[in-house]
């Protein structure tokens, strides 16, 4: 406990000192005028991308790389990449050192041989290309914004949970246990997505990769075994026991996050309070940090629900205009717009209702957080975290009966909903669209509601109404999940932005910035 805790405090203190000292070197400067246009574009585009906010910058790096890589030499690509990120205000103007162009160039050159070895016209080659873009974009972001605080917090969490784990399950083999815990910690604590996890696990397999240069034999080794490397990395990320470990770690995520918040705020004061076992000071700091987390969650939830609702509304409106309305008019020769109106408005309304009704039992939850913090800091009795494998009720004779009941309830729910819709003269196409979006909204709405699990230590009790809703709606929710997992992952609006608008728009911005620079030069000559 001492070692990982001390490392956490040292990392926080080092980052805080660097922030206070500021940048004492030449920095990249862009036109504030064009930056306004680029940032507005990025803001508009990101409202259509349902993703964690802390991933948007890495996503932007990925988009720029996909658009520019192979079209420019590495030095020019590095310069354009950084300028675009500053235009879009992922970095403040005049805060990125000029030397970062050279450092990013070195990274791009390191990946050059890897990309050249691909046969991108094949399905396997495209898969490898996407994988390399994920890893490269993550490495560049880590270079631009070293995740010292994140890594320190993840390491502290990993060490503390690891020594408290009691394995009573063979779902994860002994040789994979540490790595699966590592992945679960990064998913639960840092909210790492697939792309980020690929880079993190790849770096574990090849710890010298970050320091490798263009002539390093390690690059040749990876080129020769790229498909094997990709399979090995992705196999660990998609391990059958991965989700179970993630859910286990997530129960304690808020405890470690508030400790990290306090350490980042004032590491010296926190260290002094821990050493003197001043519970009052620590309790006050923990409670304040928890409240900040609750408030931040409510704000993120509001923005997330609004983005998802708007996206759903426009998507449903588009489908209504392209499919449902023509079917009503030209096939059925009717003008009953009630089904169209309901199908357009009901899914966004239901999603908003599910999202905005999320509540956190703040007081009780903070008390539970404090109990865990006292144990972690050695003030109270320690606790153990048991990894168990639940019995599968879907197997055996009893499982057959349960599955029959499950399917019966599902069909009964569909029959009731269809009968109600028929009363209001919904046609077969309108009913299908209603059921499709009902299942998808139910699934995504439940996912929104489950985001509070990142903050809640308490075990939730469903109660009678929860039991009834599980019986009636769980089959519909699982249907929505099945559809979402198998549907084409194409966002029409994002496709329009990324492949139709972005390239010419960014080219126009570059020309405008060059023109403004030309005018400044002429003005200085007067």
Beta strands, then each sheet from edge to edge (+ up, - down):
strand 1: 165-168
strand 2: 385-388
sheet 1: 1+ 2+
end
